[in-house]
Amino acid sequence: MDTITHYPIISVKSTQKEQLAKKLDKLLKIADNNCMISNSIRGNVNVKIQPKIK
C-alpha cells in the first residue's frame, strides 16, 4: 500500500463554512500530526486528506 486517503466530512452551520474554510488547512495539519495511526504509518505510507465541508 502506497497511499491512504482520508475523506472526512465536516458538518458546520452554513454561517460558519467560510470561517472554517480559511482555517481548514491548519486544522487538518494539526489533526494529522496528532493522529496516532497517521504517525505510526507515516514512514511507510503517504497519508492524504481530502475534506468536504457540509
C-alpha positions as CSV (number, residue, x, y, z in Angstrom):
1,M,0.0,0.0,0.0
2,D,1.5,3.3,-1.1
3,T,-1.2,5.8,-0.1
4,I,-4.1,6.1,2.3
5,T,-6.6,8.9,1.6
6,H,-8.9,10.1,4.3
7,Y,-12.2,11.7,3.2
8,P,-13.6,13.5,6.3
9,I,-16.9,15.2,6.1
10,I,-17.1,18.2,8.4
11,S,-20.6,19.4,9.2
12,V,-21.0,23.0,10.4
13,K,-23.7,25.7,10.3
14,S,-23.8,27.4,6.9
15,T,-22.8,30.7,8.6
16,Q,-19.5,29.1,9.7
17,K,-18.4,27.5,6.4
18,E,-16.4,30.4,5.2
19,Q,-14.6,30.8,8.6
20,L,-13.8,27.1,8.7
21,A,-12.6,27.1,5.1
22,K,-10.0,29.8,6.0
23,K,-8.6,27.7,8.9
24,L,-9.1,24.2,7.4
25,D,-5.5,23.6,6.2
26,K,-4.0,24.5,9.6
27,L,-6.6,22.4,11.5
28,L,-6.0,19.4,9.2
29,K,-2.3,19.6,9.7
30,I,-2.7,19.7,13.5
31,A,-5.1,16.8,13.4
32,D,-2.8,14.7,11.2
33,N,0.3,15.5,13.3
34,N,-1.6,14.3,16.4
35,C,-3.2,11.2,15.0
36,M,-1.6,8.0,16.4
37,I,-2.4,6.0,13.3
38,S,-1.0,8.5,10.9
39,N,2.1,8.9,13.0
40,S,2.7,5.1,13.2
41,I,2.4,4.6,9.4
42,R,3.9,7.9,8.2
43,G,7.3,6.5,7.2
44,N,5.8,3.7,5.1
45,V,2.7,5.1,3.6
46,N,1.8,8.5,2.1
47,V,-1.3,9.9,4.0
48,K,-3.6,12.3,2.1
49,I,-6.6,14.2,3.4
50,Q,-9.4,15.4,1.2
51,P,-12.0,17.0,3.3
52,K,-15.5,18.1,2.4
53,I,-17.3,20.9,4.3
54,K,-21.0,20.2,4.6
